[in-house]
Amino acid sequence: MSKLGKQIRNLVLVAMVIALSFACTLELLQIQIVDGEYYLSQTTGVYGINQTVQAARGQIMTSDGVVLNSNKLVYKVIVQKAFFESGTENDIICKTLKILVDKNEKWTDTLPITKTTPYKFTGDEYEIDALREELELGVYATAENCMNALYEKYKISDVYGQEMRRNIAGVRYEMQIRDFSYVNRYVMAEDVKLQTVIELKEQSFMLKGIDIVEEPTRTYLGGEFVPHVLGRIGAISAEEYEELADEGYALNDVTGKWGIESAMESVLRGKNGVRTISKDSDGNVISDLITTKAQEGNSIKLTIDYDFQNDVQAILDNHINWLHYNNDPTRGNKVDAGGVVVLDAKTGGVLAMANYPNYNINDYIKLINNPPEDTPNPTYNRCIYGLYRPGSTFKTITATAALTSGIADEHTNVYCGGIYTYYSDYQPGCIMGFVGDISVRNALRYSCNIYFYDMGRQMGIEYLAQVAGWFGVGQDLNLEIGGFSGSMSTPEYIEELGGDWTPGSTIQASIGQLETTVTPLTLATIALTFANDGVRYQPYLVDSITNYDGTEVVEKTKPVIANKIDADPHIFEVIREGMIMVADDVQWPMGSGRTQLADLPYGVAIKTGTPQVTEDTFNSTILGYYPAEDPQICFGIVLEKGEFTRLMIRNIIESYFYDNYKPVINEKGEVTLPWGGKETNTPGRPERDFFKKENNT
């Protein structure tokens, strides 16, 4: 080997020695400094077990500070593996369950099998499949097979008796799926009575591993107040755990399942603390300390006002009750569901969101497990998930499209002879019959189908669909708690549904029929866009994030412009004038010849609709805003199989602006009329020039 080769070899060897020395030094640093405390504990025979201390979840409150979802301190019965003696688990669980049964307490048991023989599956297919998989049984395993496997797996002897044996199996299974370990305690029961706590404490010498802690648990104080918005929390699922484990969640955690509880989970959750249990080498507990204090979550203040929301819910309930009381079978007395949304016209904030039927949030689990058979599902949020044809309310969009496209101006007339005769093979009629020449304001006022048929035909479906999108039709409105986008009737969409597009499809789409669908929130958003001369704000429910008790604002929601229509402001003025005409024609009460809305201090802008659902079934829809001169609130309403949505508008206005809503109840407690408040003839309201300009025949 050459001299140079030897030098290179020596250099390589030196480098290797240096590298190995460096690696050994790093390892020593890791052992002595970084992990020194751990290894010291091993030499002394002491080690620590860290457990999570649950943080208080942030509260949810109304815009005026009424707390709806909160927390209360309750006693929880927990199982601690660090204190369990191996082999005694079933005996200890049995003794604990006997006390809970004796004190009439409930405990957690989600095992999807009945508690009595013959055993049968309960729950959904996912839960049953998960049980079979956990027990390593085939897909055809019966409930009896699963119970026998549980008894064998957990060594549950038949000496306990059938009922207790099944209960022990349920607890052991729950402990397993909740990842019961030294780190993860198991909550067997919560919100137990003080007498139960005393009994468990007195017998604690026989219940090693069973502990009582006082911790916050979620309470729902709102009852029937916007339950569809607030939502609930629940035990974390396996799928959720896979997504949230990296964020510090454990299998025995809870998380928001829907509504604001879910949408604002990261804000409400808070930061859990740490409980450290130290044991010696013989397994004896030598200390039990809270080493990191839990931090309560931030709270949420909604845009919804407590009194106004209650009034709007009552207005909806009373109107539907009145329709039921009305004996005329042709006037909506089959109504069984509906929704009302009221938005702040200046921001898009949701001021009220009422659903019918409504329910109490504390009855949610019972309603989910036993839904009513003879009425619509009360837990369904129709305001954001109910999809309905808009009917004639859509004519406001068709009118806007006609004016922005240039095919018409405010003076362009269309001849209405009662039947649209442009097509030889399809000639739909007009609900108004013969009207004669009619322009856009009166077309809106009288809801003349012929005018909007002709505008839709001339502009074409592509442009009409584009304009509808400007107003939010078929768009995700990005509300915090979600909602359906709905749809706009187009050739492509109808083809997806398996239908055929014809020339008649375009004119039907122009009056809000065919397969165009909206939610009450969409209707209110359309109204908001008109109220702001083409500026569409994104609707929202969260006014602000505050500290836990709501005394300090952490973050305030800023209104977001979702779209701005580039059009002549005069176009929106013309549409507004037509909508005011609609409102000023509304009678109060029916048949009296007196107007219901025309004597309010300011103008009201509305457009009503009666969309056809089946051959003999119609819904009732409305959108609008008030005051027309300087809009403050916007609204969208749908009644399924209902009628006269327009008769709710005065009540909504009087409640919000004048605090003057009072339902009219007869001696039987029945709502006899759909309106409340006072009949006020406001003097000095100016006569409107656009009424004079239009041919009102």
C-alpha positions as CSV (number, residue, x, y, z in Angstrom):
1,M,0.0,0.0,0.0
2,S,1.4,3.4,-0.9
3,K,2.2,6.1,1.7
4,L,-0.8,8.1,0.4
5,G,-3.1,5.2,0.9
6,K,-2.0,4.7,4.4
7,Q,-2.6,8.4,5.2
8,I,-6.1,8.2,3.8
9,R,-6.9,5.1,5.8
10,N,-5.6,6.7,9.0
11,L,-7.7,9.8,8.4
12,V,-10.9,7.6,7.8
13,L,-10.2,5.7,11.1
14,V,-9.7,9.0,13.0
15,A,-12.9,10.4,11.5
16,M,-14.8,7.2,12.6
17,V,-13.4,7.4,16.1
18,I,-14.4,11.1,16.4
19,A,-18.0,10.3,15.1
20,L,-18.4,7.4,17.5
21,S,-17.2,9.6,20.4
22,F,-19.6,12.3,19.4
23,A,-22.5,9.9,19.2
24,C,-21.6,8.4,22.6
25,T,-21.5,11.9,24.1
26,L,-25.0,12.7,22.7
27,E,-26.4,9.5,24.1
28,L,-24.8,10.3,27.6
29,L,-26.4,13.8,27.4
30,Q,-29.7,12.2,26.6
31,I,-29.5,9.7,29.4
32,Q,-28.1,12.0,32.1
33,I,-29.7,15.4,31.3
34,V,-32.8,15.0,29.1
35,D,-34.0,11.7,30.5
36,G,-32.2,11.9,33.8
37,E,-35.3,12.3,35.9
38,Y,-36.9,9.3,34.3
39,Y,-33.8,7.0,34.9
40,L,-33.5,8.4,38.5
41,S,-37.0,7.3,39.2
42,Q,-36.3,3.9,37.8
43,T,-33.3,3.5,40.2
44,T,-35.4,4.7,43.1
45,G,-38.4,2.5,42.0
46,V,-40.8,5.5,41.7
47,Y,-42.7,6.4,38.5
48,G,-45.4,8.8,37.5
49,I,-48.6,8.4,35.6
50,N,-50.1,11.5,33.9
51,Q,-53.9,11.8,33.4
52,T,-56.0,14.4,31.8
53,V,-58.0,16.9,33.9
54,Q,-61.0,18.0,32.0
55,A,-61.2,21.8,31.3
56,A,-64.5,23.6,31.6
57,R,-66.0,24.1,28.1
58,G,-66.7,27.7,27.0
59,Q,-70.3,28.9,27.2
60,I,-72.7,29.9,24.4
61,M,-74.9,33.0,25.0
62,T,-77.2,35.3,23.1
63,S,-76.2,38.7,21.8
64,D,-77.7,40.2,25.0
65,G,-75.8,37.8,27.3
66,V,-78.4,35.1,28.1
67,V,-76.4,31.9,28.7
68,L,-77.7,28.9,26.8
69,N,-75.1,26.1,26.9
70,S,-73.0,26.2,30.1
71,N,-71.4,23.9,32.7
72,K,-72.2,22.7,36.2
73,L,-70.0,20.9,38.7
74,V,-71.1,17.4,39.1
75,Y,-69.9,14.2,40.8
76,K,-68.5,11.6,38.5
77,V,-67.8,8.0,39.3
78,I,-64.5,7.2,37.6
79,V,-62.3,4.0,37.3
80,Q,-58.6,4.4,37.8
81,K,-56.3,1.7,36.6
82,A,-53.5,2.8,38.8
83,F,-55.6,1.8,41.9
84,F,-57.1,-1.4,40.4
85,E,-55.8,-4.7,41.8
86,S,-55.4,-7.2,38.9
87,G,-58.0,-9.9,38.9
88,T,-60.5,-8.0,41.0
89,E,-62.0,-5.9,38.2
90,N,-65.3,-7.7,37.8
91,D,-66.0,-7.9,41.6
92,I,-65.3,-4.2,42.0
93,I,-67.5,-3.2,39.0
94,C,-70.2,-5.5,40.3
95,K,-70.2,-3.9,43.8
96,T,-70.2,-0.4,42.3
97,L,-73.1,-1.2,39.9
98,K,-75.1,-2.6,42.8
99,I,-74.8,0.8,44.6
100,L,-75.7,2.7,41.4
101,V,-78.8,0.5,40.9
102,D,-79.8,0.8,44.5
103,K,-79.6,4.6,44.3
104,N,-81.4,4.7,40.9
105,E,-78.4,6.1,39.1
106,K,-77.6,5.6,35.4
107,W,-74.2,4.6,34.0
108,T,-72.6,4.6,30.6
109,D,-73.4,1.5,28.5
110,T,-73.3,1.8,24.7
111,L,-73.0,-2.0,24.1
112,P,-75.5,-2.5,21.2
113,I,-77.2,-5.5,22.8
114,T,-80.3,-5.7,24.8
115,K,-80.0,-6.1,28.6
116,T,-82.3,-9.0,28.9
117,T,-82.5,-12.4,27.2
118,P,-83.0,-13.4,24.5
119,Y,-80.2,-11.1,23.5
120,K,-80.9,-8.9,20.4
121,F,-78.8,-6.3,18.7
122,T,-79.7,-2.6,19.2
123,G,-78.0,0.5,17.6
124,D,-77.0,0.9,14.0
125,E,-75.0,-1.5,11.7
126,Y,-71.8,0.4,12.3
127,E,-71.9,-0.2,16.1
128,I,-72.7,-3.8,15.6
129,D,-69.9,-4.4,13.1
130,A,-67.5,-2.6,15.4
131,L,-68.5,-5.0,18.2
132,R,-68.0,-8.1,16.1
133,E,-64.6,-6.8,14.9
134,E,-63.5,-6.0,18.5
135,L,-64.4,-9.6,19.5
136,E,-62.9,-11.0,16.3
137,L,-66.2,-12.6,15.3
138,G,-67.5,-13.1,11.8
139,V,-70.2,-10.9,10.2
140,Y,-72.9,-13.5,10.9
141,A,-72.2,-13.6,14.7
142,T,-75.5,-13.2,16.6
143,A,-76.1,-11.1,19.7
144,E,-75.9,-14.3,21.8
145,N,-72.5,-15.2,20.2
146,C,-71.2,-11.7,21.1
147,M,-72.4,-11.9,24.7
148,N,-70.7,-15.3,25.1
149,A,-67.5,-13.9,23.6
150,L,-67.6,-11.0,26.0
151,Y,-68.1,-13.2,29.0
152,E,-65.2,-15.3,28.0
153,K,-62.9,-12.4,27.0
154,Y,-63.4,-10.6,30.4
155,K,-63.8,-13.8,32.5
156,I,-67.2,-12.8,33.8
157,S,-68.5,-15.8,35.7
158,D,-72.2,-16.8,35.8
159,V,-72.2,-16.5,39.6
160,Y,-73.1,-12.8,39.1
161,G,-76.4,-13.7,37.6
162,Q,-77.7,-12.9,34.1
163,E,-78.6,-9.2,34.6
164,M,-75.4,-8.3,36.5
165,R,-73.3,-10.3,34.2
166,R,-74.7,-8.4,31.2
167,N,-74.1,-5.1,33.0
168,I,-70.5,-5.9,33.9
169,A,-69.9,-6.9,30.2
170,G,-71.3,-3.6,29.1
171,V,-68.9,-1.7,31.4
172,R,-65.9,-3.7,30.5
173,Y,-66.6,-3.3,26.8
174,E,-67.1,0.5,27.2
175,M,-63.8,0.6,29.1
176,Q,-62.0,-1.1,26.2
177,I,-63.4,1.0,23.4
178,R,-62.6,4.1,25.5
179,D,-58.9,3.0,25.7
180,F,-59.0,2.5,29.5
181,S,-55.4,2.6,30.7
182,Y,-53.1,4.1,33.3
183,V,-53.2,7.3,31.3
184,N,-56.9,7.2,30.4
185,R,-59.4,6.9,33.2
186,Y,-62.9,5.7,32.6
187,V,-66.0,7.7,33.5
188,M,-68.6,5.1,34.6
189,A,-71.3,7.5,35.7
190,E,-71.7,11.3,36.0
191,D,-74.0,13.7,37.8
192,V,-74.7,11.2,40.5
193,K,-76.5,12.3,43.7
194,L,-74.7,13.3,46.9
195,Q,-76.2,10.3,48.7
196,T,-74.6,8.0,46.1
197,V,-71.2,9.7,46.6
198,I,-71.5,9.1,50.4
199,E,-72.3,5.5,49.9
200,L,-69.4,4.9,47.5
201,K,-67.0,6.8,49.9
202,E,-68.2,4.7,52.8
203,Q,-67.4,1.5,50.9
204,S,-64.2,2.7,49.2
205,F,-62.1,0.2,51.1
206,M,-63.9,-2.5,49.1
207,L,-63.8,-0.5,45.8
208,K,-60.2,0.0,45.0
209,G,-59.9,1.7,41.6
210,I,-63.2,3.5,42.0
211,D,-63.0,7.2,42.6
212,I,-65.3,10.2,42.9
213,V,-64.3,13.5,41.3
214,E,-66.1,16.8,41.0
215,E,-65.8,18.2,37.5
216,P,-67.8,20.3,35.0
217,T,-70.3,18.7,32.7
218,R,-72.3,20.3,29.8
219,T,-75.7,21.7,30.6
220,Y,-78.3,22.9,28.1
221,L,-80.2,25.8,29.7
222,G,-81.9,27.1,26.5
223,G,-84.5,24.4,26.4
224,E,-86.6,25.2,23.2
225,F,-84.4,28.2,22.4
226,V,-82.7,27.7,19.0
227,P,-81.8,24.0,19.7
228,H,-81.1,23.6,16.0
229,V,-78.4,26.2,16.2
230,L,-76.7,25.4,19.5
231,G,-76.0,21.7,19.0
232,R,-74.7,19.2,21.6
233,I,-71.6,17.5,22.6
234,G,-71.0,13.7,22.8
235,A,-68.4,11.0,23.3
236,I,-65.7,11.1,20.6
237,S,-66.0,8.4,18.0
238,A,-63.2,6.2,16.6
239,E,-63.2,8.2,13.3
240,E,-63.1,11.5,15.1
241,Y,-60.3,10.3,17.4
242,E,-58.2,9.4,14.3
243,E,-58.5,13.0,13.2
244,L,-58.2,14.7,16.5
245,A,-55.6,12.5,18.4
246,D,-52.8,14.8,17.3
247,E,-54.6,17.8,18.8
248,G,-54.5,16.2,22.3
249,Y,-57.9,14.4,22.3
250,A,-58.3,11.0,24.1
251,L,-60.8,8.3,23.4
252,N,-62.6,9.2,26.6
253,D,-63.0,12.8,25.5
254,V,-66.1,14.6,24.3
255,T,-66.5,16.8,21.3
256,G,-69.1,19.0,19.6
257,K,-71.3,16.9,17.4
258,W,-73.2,19.5,15.4
259,G,-74.4,23.1,15.6
260,I,-72.3,25.8,17.3
261,E,-70.9,23.2,19.7
262,S,-69.2,21.5,16.7
263,A,-68.5,24.6,14.5
264,M,-66.7,26.4,17.4
265,E,-65.1,23.3,19.0
266,S,-61.6,24.6,19.0
267,V,-62.7,27.9,20.7
268,L,-65.0,26.3,23.3
269,R,-62.8,23.3,24.3
270,G,-60.2,25.0,26.5
271,K,-57.0,23.4,27.6
272,N,-57.0,20.3,29.8
273,G,-54.9,20.0,32.9
274,V,-52.7,17.2,34.1
275,R,-53.1,14.9,37.2
276,T,-49.9,13.0,38.1
277,I,-50.2,9.8,40.1
278,S,-46.8,8.5,41.5
279,K,-46.3,4.8,42.4
280,D,-43.4,2.9,43.8
281,S,-41.9,-0.3,42.5
282,D,-44.4,-2.4,44.5
283,G,-47.4,-0.6,42.8
284,N,-48.3,1.5,45.8
285,V,-49.6,5.1,45.2
286,I,-47.3,7.5,47.0
287,S,-48.7,10.8,45.6
288,D,-51.6,12.1,43.6
289,L,-51.3,15.8,42.5
290,I,-52.7,18.3,40.0
291,T,-49.5,19.3,38.2
292,T,-51.0,21.4,35.5
293,K,-54.2,23.3,36.1
294,A,-57.0,23.1,33.4
295,Q,-57.8,26.3,31.5
296,E,-61.5,27.0,30.7
297,G,-62.4,27.5,27.1
298,N,-63.5,30.8,25.5
299,S,-67.2,31.5,25.2
300,I,-69.3,32.4,22.1
301,K,-71.7,35.3,21.9
302,L,-74.3,34.7,19.1
303,T,-75.9,37.4,16.9
304,I,-79.3,36.2,18.0
305,D,-81.3,38.3,20.5
306,Y,-83.1,36.4,23.2
307,D,-86.4,38.3,23.2
308,F,-86.6,38.7,19.4
309,Q,-85.9,35.0,18.7
310,N,-88.6,34.0,21.2
311,D,-91.1,36.3,19.4
312,V,-90.2,35.0,16.0
313,Q,-90.6,31.4,17.2
314,A,-94.0,32.4,18.7
315,I,-95.0,34.1,15.5
316,L,-94.3,31.0,13.5
317,D,-95.9,28.7,15.9
318,N,-99.0,30.9,16.3
319,H,-99.4,31.3,12.5
320,I,-99.3,27.6,12.0
321,N,-101.7,27.0,14.9
322,W,-104.1,29.6,13.3
323,L,-103.9,27.8,10.0
324,H,-104.8,24.6,11.7
325,Y,-107.7,26.4,13.4
326,N,-108.9,27.7,10.1
327,N,-111.5,25.3,8.7
328,D,-111.0,26.3,5.0
329,P,-109.3,23.1,3.6
330,T,-108.0,25.1,0.6
331,R,-106.1,27.7,2.6
332,G,-103.1,25.9,4.1
333,N,-104.6,24.2,7.1
334,K,-102.5,21.0,6.3
335,V,-99.3,22.9,7.1
336,D,-96.9,20.8,9.2
337,A,-93.5,22.4,9.0
338,G,-91.7,25.7,8.3
339,G,-88.8,28.0,8.9
340,V,-88.1,31.7,9.4
341,V,-84.8,33.4,9.1
342,V,-84.2,37.1,9.9
343,L,-80.9,38.8,9.1
344,D,-79.3,42.1,10.0
345,A,-79.4,44.0,6.7
346,K,-76.2,45.9,7.4
347,T,-74.0,42.9,8.3
348,G,-75.6,39.6,7.5
349,G,-75.8,38.6,11.2
350,V,-78.6,36.1,12.0
351,L,-81.1,37.9,14.3
352,A,-83.5,35.0,14.5
353,M,-83.8,31.4,13.2
354,A,-87.1,29.7,14.0
355,N,-88.1,26.2,13.0
356,Y,-91.5,24.4,13.2
357,P,-91.8,21.9,14.7
358,N,-89.5,22.9,17.5
359,Y,-88.2,20.8,20.3
360,N,-86.3,20.9,23.7
361,I,-82.6,20.3,23.3
362,N,-82.7,18.2,26.5
363,D,-85.0,15.8,24.7
364,Y,-82.6,15.3,21.7
365,I,-81.4,11.8,22.5
366,K,-84.9,10.6,23.2
367,L,-86.1,12.1,19.9
368,I,-83.3,10.6,17.9
369,N,-83.9,7.1,19.4
370,N,-87.7,7.4,19.1
371,P,-88.6,9.9,16.4
372,P,-92.3,10.8,16.2
373,E,-94.2,8.9,13.5
374,D,-97.1,11.2,12.9
375,T,-95.2,14.6,12.6
376,P,-92.2,15.8,10.7
377,N,-88.8,15.4,12.5
378,P,-88.5,18.3,15.0
379,T,-84.7,18.0,15.2
380,Y,-84.3,18.9,11.5
381,N,-83.1,22.4,10.9
382,R,-85.3,23.4,8.0
383,C,-83.9,26.9,7.9
384,I,-80.6,25.7,6.5
385,Y,-81.3,22.1,5.3
386,G,-84.8,22.4,4.1
387,L,-84.8,22.6,0.3
388,Y,-87.8,24.2,-1.4
389,R,-88.8,25.7,-4.7
390,P,-88.8,29.5,-4.3
391,G,-91.9,30.0,-6.5
392,S,-92.7,33.6,-7.3
393,T,-90.1,35.0,-4.9
394,F,-87.6,34.1,-7.6
395,K,-89.3,36.6,-9.9
396,T,-87.2,39.3,-8.2
397,I,-84.1,37.7,-9.6
398,T,-85.7,37.2,-13.1
399,A,-86.6,40.9,-13.0
400,T,-83.0,41.9,-12.1
401,A,-81.6,39.7,-14.9
402,A,-84.0,41.2,-17.4
403,L,-82.9,44.8,-16.5
404,T,-79.2,44.0,-16.2
405,S,-79.1,42.1,-19.5
406,G,-80.6,45.0,-21.4
407,I,-83.5,43.1,-22.9
408,A,-85.8,45.3,-20.9
409,D,-86.0,48.5,-19.0
410,E,-88.4,49.8,-16.3
411,H,-90.9,50.9,-19.0
412,T,-90.8,47.8,-21.3
413,N,-94.2,46.2,-21.5
414,V,-95.2,42.6,-22.1
415,Y,-98.7,41.8,-23.2
416,C,-100.5,39.4,-20.8
417,G,-103.6,37.9,-22.3
418,G,-103.9,35.2,-19.7
419,I,-102.0,32.6,-21.7
420,Y,-98.4,32.5,-22.9
421,T,-98.7,31.7,-26.6
422,Y,-95.1,31.9,-27.8
423,Y,-94.8,28.1,-28.0
424,S,-97.4,26.2,-30.0
425,D,-97.0,23.0,-28.0
426,Y,-96.7,24.5,-24.5
427,Q,-98.9,27.4,-23.4
428,P,-99.0,27.9,-19.6
429,G,-101.3,30.4,-18.1
430,C,-101.0,33.4,-15.8
431,I,-102.4,33.3,-12.2
432,M,-103.8,36.8,-12.8
433,G,-105.7,36.0,-15.9
434,F,-105.9,38.8,-18.4
435,V,-103.8,41.8,-17.4
436,G,-102.9,43.5,-20.7
437,D,-99.7,45.5,-21.2
438,I,-97.5,45.2,-18.0
439,S,-94.0,46.4,-17.1
440,V,-91.7,45.3,-14.3
441,R,-93.1,47.0,-11.3
442,N,-96.6,45.8,-11.8
443,A,-95.4,42.4,-12.9
444,L,-93.9,42.1,-9.5
445,R,-96.9,43.6,-7.8
446,Y,-99.4,41.2,-9.4
447,S,-96.9,38.4,-9.9
448,C,-97.7,38.1,-13.6
449,N,-96.3,34.9,-14.9
450,I,-96.5,36.0,-18.6
451,Y,-94.1,38.9,-18.0
452,F,-91.5,36.6,-16.4
453,Y,-92.0,33.8,-18.9
454,D,-91.1,36.2,-21.7
455,M,-88.1,37.7,-19.9
456,G,-86.8,34.3,-19.2
457,R,-87.2,33.1,-22.8
458,Q,-85.5,36.2,-24.2
459,M,-82.4,36.2,-21.9
460,G,-81.9,32.4,-21.8
461,I,-81.2,30.0,-19.0
462,E,-77.4,30.5,-18.9
463,Y,-77.7,34.2,-18.1
464,L,-80.6,33.7,-15.6
465,A,-78.6,31.1,-13.8
466,Q,-75.6,33.4,-13.6
467,V,-77.6,36.2,-12.1
468,A,-79.2,33.7,-9.6
469,G,-75.7,32.8,-8.5
470,W,-75.0,36.4,-7.7
471,F,-77.8,36.3,-5.1
472,G,-76.6,33.0,-3.6
473,V,-78.9,30.5,-5.3
474,G,-77.1,27.2,-5.5
475,Q,-74.1,28.7,-3.6
476,D,-72.6,27.6,-0.3
477,L,-73.5,30.5,2.0
478,N,-70.7,29.5,4.5
479,L,-72.8,29.7,7.6
480,E,-70.8,28.5,10.6
481,I,-73.1,25.5,11.2
482,G,-73.3,24.5,7.5
483,G,-76.4,24.1,5.4
484,F,-77.4,23.0,2.0
485,S,-76.5,25.1,-1.1
486,G,-79.7,24.3,-3.0
487,S,-79.7,24.3,-6.8
488,M,-80.5,26.3,-9.9
489,S,-82.4,24.7,-12.7
490,T,-80.0,24.4,-15.7
491,P,-79.9,21.9,-18.6
492,E,-76.9,20.2,-17.0
493,Y,-78.5,19.8,-13.7
494,I,-81.8,18.5,-15.1
495,E,-79.7,16.0,-17.1
496,E,-77.9,14.8,-14.0
497,L,-81.4,14.1,-12.5
498,G,-82.3,12.1,-15.5
499,G,-84.7,14.6,-17.1
500,D,-84.8,16.4,-20.4
501,W,-84.5,20.1,-20.9
502,T,-87.1,21.7,-23.2
503,P,-87.9,25.4,-24.1
504,G,-90.7,25.2,-21.5
505,S,-88.1,24.4,-18.9
506,T,-86.5,27.9,-19.2
507,I,-89.8,29.7,-18.7
508,Q,-90.7,27.5,-15.7
509,A,-87.3,28.2,-14.2
510,S,-87.9,32.0,-14.6
511,I,-90.8,31.8,-12.1
512,G,-89.0,29.7,-9.5
513,Q,-90.4,26.3,-10.4
514,L,-88.8,23.2,-12.0
515,E,-85.8,22.0,-9.8
516,T,-84.6,25.3,-8.4
517,T,-84.4,24.9,-4.6
518,V,-83.5,27.3,-1.8
519,T,-83.5,27.3,2.0
520,P,-85.2,30.0,4.1
521,L,-81.7,31.3,4.8
522,T,-81.2,31.6,1.0
523,L,-84.4,33.6,0.7
524,A,-83.3,35.9,3.5
525,T,-79.9,36.3,1.8
526,I,-81.6,37.2,-1.6
527,A,-83.6,39.8,0.3
528,L,-80.4,41.1,1.9
529,T,-78.7,41.5,-1.5
530,F,-81.6,43.6,-2.8
531,A,-81.6,45.6,0.4
532,N,-78.0,46.5,-0.2
533,D,-78.4,47.3,-3.9
534,G,-76.5,44.2,-5.0
535,V,-74.1,43.8,-2.1
536,R,-74.4,40.3,-0.6
537,Y,-73.1,39.8,2.9
538,Q,-72.2,36.4,4.1
539,P,-74.7,35.3,6.9
540,Y,-73.2,34.5,10.2
541,L,-74.2,33.4,13.7
542,V,-71.1,34.2,15.9
543,D,-71.1,37.8,16.9
544,S,-67.9,37.5,19.0
545,I,-65.5,35.2,20.9
546,T,-65.2,36.3,24.6
547,N,-63.5,35.1,27.7
548,Y,-65.3,32.4,29.7
549,D,-67.7,34.7,31.6
550,G,-68.4,36.9,28.6
551,T,-66.9,40.1,30.2
552,E,-64.1,40.6,27.7
553,V,-64.2,40.4,23.9
554,V,-61.4,38.3,22.5
555,E,-62.4,38.5,18.8
556,K,-65.2,40.4,17.1
557,T,-66.7,39.0,13.8
558,K,-66.4,41.4,10.9
559,P,-69.0,41.4,8.1
560,V,-67.8,39.7,4.9
561,I,-69.0,40.7,1.5
562,A,-69.6,37.5,-0.4
563,N,-70.5,39.1,-3.7
564,K,-71.1,42.6,-5.2
565,I,-73.3,42.9,-8.3
566,D,-72.0,45.4,-10.8
567,A,-75.2,47.0,-11.9
568,D,-76.9,50.4,-12.1
569,P,-78.3,51.2,-8.6
570,H,-81.5,52.4,-10.3
571,I,-82.3,48.7,-11.2
572,F,-82.5,47.9,-7.5
573,E,-84.7,50.9,-6.9
574,V,-87.1,49.7,-9.5
575,I,-87.3,46.2,-8.0
576,R,-87.7,47.8,-4.5
577,E,-90.7,49.9,-5.8
578,G,-92.3,46.7,-7.2
579,M,-91.8,44.9,-3.9
580,I,-93.3,47.8,-1.9
581,M,-96.4,47.6,-4.2
582,V,-96.7,43.9,-3.2
583,A,-96.5,44.9,0.5
584,D,-99.0,47.7,0.3
585,D,-101.6,45.5,-1.2
586,V,-101.6,43.0,1.7
587,Q,-105.0,43.0,3.5
588,W,-105.4,43.0,7.3
589,P,-107.4,41.2,8.3
590,M,-108.5,39.2,5.3
591,G,-111.7,40.4,3.8
592,S,-111.8,43.7,5.8
593,G,-110.5,45.8,2.9
594,R,-107.9,47.3,5.1
595,T,-104.2,47.0,4.4
596,Q,-101.9,45.3,6.8
597,L,-98.5,46.8,6.0
598,A,-99.2,50.1,4.2
599,D,-99.9,51.9,7.5
600,L,-96.5,51.1,9.1
601,P,-94.2,54.2,9.5
602,Y,-92.0,53.1,6.6
603,G,-92.4,51.1,3.5
604,V,-92.0,47.3,3.4
605,A,-90.5,45.5,0.5
606,I,-91.7,41.9,0.0
607,K,-92.3,39.3,-2.7
608,T,-94.4,36.3,-2.0
609,G,-94.6,32.8,-3.7
610,T,-96.8,29.8,-3.8
611,P,-94.6,27.1,-5.3
612,Q,-96.2,23.9,-6.5
613,V,-94.9,20.7,-4.9
614,T,-97.3,18.1,-6.2
615,E,-100.4,18.4,-8.3
616,D,-102.5,19.4,-5.3
617,T,-99.8,20.5,-2.8
618,F,-98.3,24.0,-2.5
619,N,-95.8,25.7,-0.2
620,S,-95.9,29.3,0.8
621,T,-92.7,31.5,0.6
622,I,-91.8,35.1,1.1
623,L,-88.7,37.3,1.2
624,G,-88.3,41.0,2.0
625,Y,-86.8,43.7,4.1
626,Y,-87.8,46.7,6.2
627,P,-87.7,49.7,6.2
628,A,-87.6,49.8,2.4
629,E,-86.0,53.3,2.6
630,D,-83.1,52.3,4.9
631,P,-83.2,48.5,5.4
632,Q,-82.4,47.2,8.8
633,I,-83.7,43.6,8.7
634,C,-84.3,41.1,6.0
635,F,-86.3,37.9,6.2
636,G,-87.0,34.6,4.4
637,I,-89.9,32.3,5.3
638,V,-91.1,28.9,4.0
639,L,-94.3,27.1,5.1
640,E,-94.6,23.5,4.0
641,K,-98.2,23.0,2.7
642,G,-99.0,26.4,4.3
643,E,-100.4,29.7,3.2
644,F,-100.3,33.5,4.0
645,T,-96.7,33.9,5.0
646,R,-97.2,37.6,4.4
647,L,-99.4,37.8,7.4
648,M,-96.4,37.1,9.7
649,I,-94.4,40.1,8.4
650,R,-96.1,42.8,10.5
651,N,-95.6,40.8,13.7
652,I,-91.9,40.4,12.9
653,I,-91.5,44.1,12.2
654,E,-93.4,45.2,15.3
655,S,-91.4,42.8,17.5
656,Y,-88.0,44.0,16.3
657,F,-88.7,47.7,16.0
658,Y,-91.5,48.5,18.4
659,D,-91.5,45.6,20.9
660,N,-95.2,45.3,20.3
661,Y,-95.9,41.7,19.4
662,K,-98.8,40.0,21.3
663,P,-100.5,36.9,19.8
664,V,-104.3,37.0,19.8
665,I,-105.7,34.0,21.8
666,N,-109.3,33.1,22.3
667,E,-110.9,31.7,25.5
668,K,-109.9,28.2,24.5
669,G,-106.3,29.1,24.2
670,E,-106.4,28.9,20.5
671,V,-104.7,31.4,18.2
672,T,-107.7,32.9,16.3
673,L,-105.8,35.3,14.1
674,P,-102.2,35.2,12.8
675,W,-101.4,38.8,13.7
676,G,-100.9,40.7,17.0
677,G,-99.9,44.2,18.2
678,K,-102.0,47.2,17.3
679,E,-103.6,48.5,14.2
680,T,-101.8,51.8,13.7
681,N,-102.8,54.2,11.0
682,T,-99.6,56.2,10.6
683,P,-100.5,59.8,9.5
684,G,-98.4,61.7,7.0
685,R,-96.9,58.7,5.1
686,P,-96.1,60.1,1.7
687,E,-97.9,58.9,-1.4
688,R,-95.4,57.1,-3.6
689,D,-94.8,58.5,-7.1
690,F,-94.2,55.1,-8.7
691,F,-97.8,54.1,-7.9
692,K,-98.9,57.0,-10.1
693,K,-96.5,56.2,-12.9
694,E,-97.7,52.6,-13.3
695,N,-100.9,51.5,-14.9
696,N,-102.5,49.8,-11.9
697,T,-105.4,48.2,-13.7
